[in-house]
Amino acid sequence: MGKLFFYVVLALVVVSGLIFAPAVSELAIHPMDQFNVTSYTSDHVSMFAFTNVTLWLALAVVCVFLLMVVGSSRRAIVPGRAQSIAELTYGFIYKMVEDVAGKDGVKFFPYIMTLFLFILMANFLGLIPTSFTTTSHIAVTAVLAGLVFFTVTIVGFVKNGAGFLGLFWVSSAPLALRPILAIIELISYFVRPVSHSIRLAGNVMAGHAVLKVFAGFAGALGLFSFLPIFAITAVYALEVLVAFIQAYVFTILTCVYLKDALHPSH
């Protein structure tokens, strides 16, 4: 199984190099072109156009459905591969929510589980040659981070009322410093969705841009194209790891923010 995975990754890397390499021998690399949004239904991108972003977001949803619904539908006592992955993912995220957000946070497990799987599938789909990486766009990650921000804020006020403001009041600090710290805490709270979204989009975009640059070098070096391919292989392996880590980081930060909403005292 390990050898099969290695050969699949190696084949994807080689195909990536062939597809993304320039057609001419001169060096012409445009690493950011791969993030352009294009419409399939009109000559220009509009609000209701069916774009490459729409397509790959829909495919990410389909992949989540296939894994969690179709893959585990048999509920076999001895699970197959798909069911095993679904059960391991379920247990992994449930334990994370319980450990970080506490018992009160478990009721939000379905939302956090869906969030993790959606980002993970979108990241992995973006590693397929000629695909489009939706999580490299701040418009996508900002919506995800914004939903988390508004959800935890509403939960905080609904559960704690005015007591939620205790999150910004550091009672353990000297009295003279508390107003200053309250302002700092308030600013950092509203910066959360910005850092939450930029972290995911920035890491994904940077990795794909580096892949495109090395692929351009491979196309320009002709017979010596095998040299950048070694670098592409290393970066591609790193991108597989980053695809999982960024989904994990986004999710665990969501759990941390949820914990602050449920238990706002310092």
VOPAGU-2260 file (C-alpha; in pm, 1 decimal, decimal comma):
REM VOPAGU-2260
SITE   aa  ch    i         X         Y         Z
SITE  MET   A    0       0,0       0,0       0,0
SITE  GLY   A    1     289,1     232,9      87,1
SITE  LYS   A    2     461,8     166,5    -245,9
SITE  LEU   A    3     137,8     224,1    -435,0
SITE  PHE   A    4      91,4     561,3    -261,5
SITE  PHE   A    5     452,0     656,5    -346,5
SITE  TYR   A    6     405,6     572,4    -714,0
SITE  VAL   A    7      76,7     763,5    -729,6
SITE  VAL   A    8     237,8    1072,5    -576,9
SITE  LEU   A    9     537,7    1041,9    -808,7
SITE  ALA   A   10     309,1    1012,7   -1112,3
SITE  LEU   A   11     113,1    1319,5   -1004,2
SITE  VAL   A   12     437,4    1512,7    -961,4
SITE  VAL   A   13     562,0    1417,7   -1308,0
SITE  VAL   A   14     226,2    1502,4   -1464,5
SITE  SER   A   15     228,9    1836,2   -1280,4
SITE  GLY   A   16     569,7    1912,9   -1425,8
SITE  LEU   A   17     459,2    1826,1   -1778,2
SITE  ILE   A   18     133,4    2021,1   -1757,0
SITE  PHE   A   19     262,0    2332,0   -1590,2
SITE  ALA   A   20     587,9    2351,7   -1783,8
SITE  PRO   A   21     607,5    2625,3   -2051,8
SITE  ALA   A   22     571,5    2512,9   -2411,4
SITE  VAL   A   23     881,5    2708,9   -2516,9
SITE  SER   A   24    1235,6    2662,1   -2397,5
SITE  GLU   A   25    1272,9    3015,5   -2259,9
SITE  LEU   A   26    1194,8    3079,3   -1897,4
SITE  ALA   A   27     837,9    3209,8   -1868,3
SITE  ILE   A   28     685,7    3145,6   -1528,5
SITE  HIS   A   29     358,3    3297,1   -1409,5
SITE  PRO   A   30     292,1    3122,1   -1077,2
SITE  MET   A   31     -14,1    3330,2    -988,8
SITE  ASP   A   32    -207,9    3252,7   -1307,9
SITE  GLN   A   33    -328,9    2926,3   -1157,0
SITE  PHE   A   34    -540,3    3123,2    -907,5
SITE  ASN   A   35    -739,8    3311,9   -1171,5
SITE  VAL   A   36   -1116,0    3272,3   -1144,6
SITE  THR   A   37   -1280,4    3182,6   -1476,3
SITE  SER   A   38   -1645,2    3142,5   -1568,8
SITE  TYR   A   39   -1784,5    2839,7   -1752,9
SITE  THR   A   40   -2117,8    3001,8   -1833,5
SITE  SER   A   41   -2025,4    3352,1   -1953,2
SITE  ASP   A   42   -1741,1    3559,1   -2089,0
SITE  HIS   A   43   -1687,1    3731,9   -1756,9
SITE  VAL   A   44   -1713,8    3644,0   -1390,1
SITE  SER   A   45   -2036,7    3763,1   -1230,7
SITE  MET   A   46   -2222,6    3692,8    -908,1
SITE  PHE   A   47   -2430,9    3410,2   -1054,6
SITE  ALA   A   48   -2171,0    3267,0   -1296,4
SITE  PHE   A   49   -2066,7    2904,2   -1266,8
SITE  THR   A   50   -1690,5    2933,5   -1214,3
SITE  ASN   A   51   -1397,5    2704,2   -1146,2
SITE  VAL   A   52   -1434,2    2801,9    -780,8
SITE  THR   A   53   -1795,8    2683,1    -783,3
SITE  LEU   A   54   -1701,0    2355,0    -947,5
SITE  TRP   A   55   -1422,5    2262,2    -706,7
SITE  LEU   A   56   -1618,2    2372,2    -400,6
SITE  ALA   A   57   -1899,0    2142,3    -514,8
SITE  LEU   A   58   -1651,7    1857,5    -569,0
SITE  ALA   A   59   -1520,5    1904,6    -214,5
SITE  VAL   A   60   -1876,6    1868,4     -82,5
SITE  VAL   A   61   -1925,5    1556,8    -295,7
SITE  CYS   A   62   -1605,0    1403,2    -159,3
SITE  VAL   A   63   -1716,4    1465,2     198,1
SITE  PHE   A   64   -2051,9    1303,7     118,9
SITE  LEU   A   65   -1887,3    1001,8     -43,8
SITE  LEU   A   66   -1654,3     947,1     250,8
SITE  MET   A   67   -1890,2    1001,3     542,5
SITE  VAL   A   68   -2223,1     885,7     397,8
SITE  VAL   A   69   -2156,1     640,9     116,5
SITE  GLY   A   70   -1828,2     507,7     255,0
SITE  SER   A   71   -1975,6     422,4     594,2
SITE  SER   A   72   -2328,2     330,6     483,2
SITE  ARG   A   73   -2273,5     -44,5     522,3
SITE  ARG   A   74   -2179,8     -11,2     890,9
SITE  ALA   A   75   -1988,3    -334,3     874,7
SITE  ILE   A   76   -1855,4    -492,9    1193,3
SITE  VAL   A   77   -1523,2    -533,8    1014,5
SITE  PRO   A   78   -1496,5    -197,8     837,1
SITE  GLY   A   79   -1353,5    -150,2     492,2
SITE  ARG   A   80   -1103,7     121,0     401,6
SITE  ALA   A   81   -1356,1     399,6     350,0
SITE  GLN   A   82   -1544,9     316,2     667,8
SITE  SER   A   83   -1218,8     291,8     862,9
SITE  ILE   A   84   -1110,7     637,4     743,6
SITE  ALA   A   85   -1453,6     780,6     826,6
SITE  GLU   A   86   -1452,3     628,6    1175,8
SITE  LEU   A   87   -1095,4     738,8    1248,7
SITE  THR   A   88   -1174,4    1092,0    1132,5
SITE  TYR   A   89   -1489,4    1097,8    1344,9
SITE  GLY   A   90   -1304,2     985,4    1654,9
SITE  PHE   A   91   -1011,5    1221,1    1591,7
SITE  ILE   A   92   -1227,5    1533,5    1559,5
SITE  TYR   A   93   -1461,0    1434,2    1843,7
SITE  LYS   A   94   -1164,9    1392,1    2078,9
SITE  MET   A   95   -1026,1    1729,7    1967,8
SITE  VAL   A   96   -1354,3    1909,2    2034,9
SITE  GLU   A   97   -1397,5    1740,6    2371,5
SITE  ASP   A   98   -1040,1    1809,8    2484,8
SITE  VAL   A   99   -1021,4    2171,5    2368,6
SITE  ALA   A  100   -1375,4    2306,9    2398,8
SITE  GLY   A  101   -1490,5    2080,7    2682,3
SITE  LYS   A  102   -1807,6    1878,9    2726,0
SITE  ASP   A  103   -2019,4    2184,0    2647,4
SITE  GLY   A  104   -1852,2    2212,6    2307,0
SITE  VAL   A  105   -1946,8    1860,9    2196,4
SITE  LYS   A  106   -2289,5    1985,2    2081,2
SITE  PHE   A  107   -2104,5    2181,6    1810,1
SITE  PHE   A  108   -1917,3    1871,9    1692,1
SITE  PRO   A  109   -2120,9    1825,8    1367,7
SITE  TYR   A  110   -2036,0    2179,3    1255,3
SITE  ILE   A  111   -1666,2    2146,0    1341,0
SITE  MET   A  112   -1646,6    1802,0    1180,0
SITE  THR   A  113   -1802,8    1935,2     859,5
SITE  LEU   A  114   -1568,0    2232,9     860,9
SITE  PHE   A  115   -1260,1    2012,2     897,2
SITE  LEU   A  116   -1362,2    1767,2     625,9
SITE  PHE   A  117   -1460,0    2039,8     380,7
SITE  ILE   A  118   -1127,1    2222,8     416,1
SITE  LEU   A  119    -933,3    1896,6     405,8
SITE  MET   A  120   -1104,3    1777,7      86,0
SITE  ALA   A  121   -1068,1    2119,3     -79,0
SITE  ASN   A  122    -695,4    2119,5       4,9
SITE  PHE   A  123    -639,5    1767,5    -125,6
SITE  LEU   A  124    -838,9    1827,8    -443,8
SITE  GLY   A  125    -617,0    2130,1    -509,3
SITE  LEU   A  126    -316,6    1897,2    -531,7
SITE  ILE   A  127    -455,0    1724,7    -841,2
SITE  PRO   A  128    -286,2    1854,2   -1160,7
SITE  THR   A  129    -498,5    2110,3   -1354,3
SITE  SER   A  130    -736,6    2141,5   -1056,9
SITE  PHE   A  131    -827,3    2465,0    -880,1
SITE  THR   A  132    -742,4    2520,8    -514,7
SITE  THR   A  133   -1042,1    2698,1    -365,3
SITE  THR   A  134    -882,3    2744,7     -22,5
SITE  SER   A  135    -609,3    2958,8    -180,8
SITE  HIS   A  136    -865,9    3237,1    -226,1
SITE  ILE   A  137    -922,3    3471,6      64,9
SITE  ALA   A  138   -1286,0    3509,4     -45,9
SITE  VAL   A  139   -1344,6    3144,0      45,9
SITE  THR   A  140   -1142,7    3130,3     366,1
SITE  ALA   A  141   -1280,5    3465,8     484,2
SITE  VAL   A  142   -1635,9    3329,7     461,6
SITE  LEU   A  143   -1537,2    3021,1     661,4
SITE  ALA   A  144   -1355,5    3230,6     923,3
SITE  GLY   A  145   -1640,3    3483,2     933,5
SITE  LEU   A  146   -1893,7    3209,4    1001,9
SITE  VAL   A  147   -1679,2    3081,8    1287,9
SITE  PHE   A  148   -1639,9    3434,7    1427,9
SITE  PHE   A  149   -2010,9    3516,1    1423,9
SITE  THR   A  150   -2105,0    3171,6    1553,9
SITE  VAL   A  151   -1878,7    3184,9    1859,6
SITE  THR   A  152   -1973,8    3548,3    1929,1
SITE  ILE   A  153   -2346,1    3472,5    1919,9
SITE  VAL   A  154   -2296,2    3159,8    2131,9
SITE  GLY   A  155   -2092,5    3361,0    2381,4
SITE  PHE   A  156   -2364,8    3621,8    2433,3
SITE  VAL   A  157   -2650,4    3370,3    2428,9
SITE  LYS   A  158   -2488,3    3146,8    2690,6
SITE  ASN   A  159   -2326,0    3409,9    2911,5
SITE  GLY   A  160   -2509,7    3734,1    2838,1
SITE  ALA   A  161   -2308,9    4037,8    2944,6
SITE  GLY   A  162   -2071,9    3798,3    3121,8
SITE  PHE   A  163   -1918,9    3723,3    2781,6
SITE  LEU   A  164   -1747,1    4062,9    2807,0
SITE  GLY   A  165   -1538,6    3909,0    3084,2
SITE  LEU   A  166   -1328,5    3763,8    2803,8
SITE  PHE   A  167   -1182,8    4112,0    2752,3
SITE  TRP   A  168   -1137,1    4201,8    3119,0
SITE  VAL   A  169    -816,4    4054,5    3267,5
SITE  SER   A  170    -911,3    4043,6    3634,6
SITE  SER   A  171    -575,1    3899,8    3739,8
SITE  ALA   A  172    -384,6    4205,1    3611,8
SITE  PRO   A  173    -323,9    4521,7    3816,3
SITE  LEU   A  174    -626,8    4751,9    3815,6
SITE  ALA   A  175    -445,2    5034,0    3633,9
SITE  LEU   A  176    -354,0    4803,8    3344,6
SITE  ARG   A  177    -693,8    4640,0    3301,0
SITE  PRO   A  178    -846,7    4908,1    3070,8
SITE  ILE   A  179    -539,3    4899,5    2845,8
SITE  LEU   A  180    -542,8    4519,5    2835,7
SITE  ALA   A  181    -916,1    4527,3    2763,9
SITE  ILE   A  182    -854,0    4738,9    2452,8
SITE  ILE   A  183    -576,7    4502,6    2341,0
SITE  GLU   A  184    -799,4    4198,6    2398,9
SITE  LEU   A  185   -1084,4    4362,0    2207,2
SITE  ILE   A  186    -860,9    4440,4    1909,2
SITE  SER   A  187    -714,4    4089,2    1908,5
SITE  TYR   A  188   -1065,2    3943,1    1919,3
SITE  PHE   A  189   -1176,1    4128,0    1606,5
SITE  VAL   A  190    -848,6    4040,1    1432,6
SITE  ARG   A  191    -923,8    3669,4    1478,9
SITE  PRO   A  192   -1120,5    3617,9    1154,5
SITE  VAL   A  193    -848,7    3801,8     959,5
SITE  SER   A  194    -563,4    3586,2    1087,7
SITE  HIS   A  195    -785,5    3276,6    1074,7
SITE  SER   A  196    -856,1    3321,9     704,1
SITE  ILE   A  197    -518,0    3456,3     589,4
SITE  ARG   A  198    -327,6    3171,9     757,4
SITE  LEU   A  199    -511,9    2908,2     553,5
SITE  ALA   A  200    -517,7    3093,5     221,1
SITE  GLY   A  201    -158,6    3215,8     249,7
SITE  ASN   A  202      -7,3    2875,8     323,8
SITE  VAL   A  203    -198,6    2700,9      47,0
SITE  MET   A  204    -127,1    2973,3    -209,9
SITE  ALA   A  205     244,3    2987,3    -126,6
SITE  GLY   A  206     291,9    2613,1    -169,0
SITE  HIS   A  207     115,1    2600,9    -504,5
SITE  ALA   A  208     309,0    2903,4    -630,1
SITE  VAL   A  209     637,9    2732,9    -540,8
SITE  LEU   A  210     526,0    2418,0    -726,3
SITE  LYS   A  211     449,9    2625,4   -1035,9
SITE  VAL   A  212     789,0    2798,2   -1020,7
SITE  PHE   A  213     979,7    2470,0   -1002,7
SITE  ALA   A  214     761,4    2324,6   -1279,2
SITE  GLY   A  215     854,2    2626,6   -1493,4
SITE  PHE   A  216    1222,1    2560,3   -1430,1
SITE  ALA   A  217    1171,2    2196,9   -1534,5
SITE  GLY   A  218    1023,2    2308,2   -1866,3
SITE  ALA   A  219    1298,5    2559,5   -1931,7
SITE  LEU   A  220    1597,6    2335,2   -1856,6
SITE  GLY   A  221    1521,3    2075,7   -2122,8
SITE  LEU   A  222    1739,7    1768,4   -2067,9
SITE  PHE   A  223    1826,0    1885,8   -1718,5
SITE  SER   A  224    1459,3    1911,0   -1616,0
SITE  PHE   A  225    1506,8    1618,4   -1378,8
SITE  LEU   A  226    1685,7    1854,1   -1135,8
SITE  PRO   A  227    1382,5    2070,4   -1052,3
SITE  ILE   A  228    1163,7    1758,5   -1049,4
SITE  PHE   A  229    1344,5    1645,5    -734,1
SITE  ALA   A  230    1251,3    1978,5    -577,2
SITE  ILE   A  231     893,0    1941,2    -703,5
SITE  THR   A  232     872,5    1597,9    -541,2
SITE  ALA   A  233     988,9    1736,8    -206,9
SITE  VAL   A  234     754,1    2036,5    -222,7
SITE  TYR   A  235     463,4    1816,9    -332,6
SITE  ALA   A  236     518,2    1586,0     -34,5
SITE  LEU   A  237     529,6    1893,0     190,2
SITE  GLU   A  238     206,7    2022,6      33,4
SITE  VAL   A  239      30,3    1694,7     115,9
SITE  LEU   A  240     133,4    1746,0     477,6
SITE  VAL   A  241      37,3    2115,7     472,0
SITE  ALA   A  242    -306,2    2028,2     328,9
SITE  PHE   A  243    -380,1    1825,5     641,4
SITE  ILE   A  244    -205,7    2054,8     889,7
SITE  GLN   A  245    -388,3    2368,1     771,6
SITE  ALA   A  246    -725,9    2194,5     797,7
SITE  TYR   A  247    -626,7    2079,4    1147,2
SITE  VAL   A  248    -503,5    2425,5    1253,5
SITE  PHE   A  249    -818,5    2595,7    1124,2
SITE  THR   A  250   -1032,7    2344,8    1313,4
SITE  ILE   A  251    -844,0    2350,9    1642,2
SITE  LEU   A  252    -849,2    2732,5    1643,0
SITE  THR   A  253   -1224,7    2709,3    1597,5
SITE  CYS   A  254   -1236,4    2487,4    1905,8
SITE  VAL   A  255   -1023,8    2738,5    2100,2
SITE  TYR   A  256   -1254,1    3025,2    2002,9
SITE  LEU   A  257   -1554,4    2814,6    2098,0
SITE  LYS   A  258   -1400,6    2744,9    2438,7
SITE  ASP   A  259   -1360,1    3120,9    2494,5
SITE  ALA   A  260   -1725,3    3171,4    2406,0
SITE  LEU   A  261   -1844,5    2899,1    2642,1
SITE  HIS   A  262   -1607,9    2989,9    2926,1
SITE  PRO   A  263   -1512,3    3356,6    2877,1
SITE  SER   A  264   -1344,4    3432,6    3210,8
SITE  HIS   A  265    -967,0    3484,2    3217,3
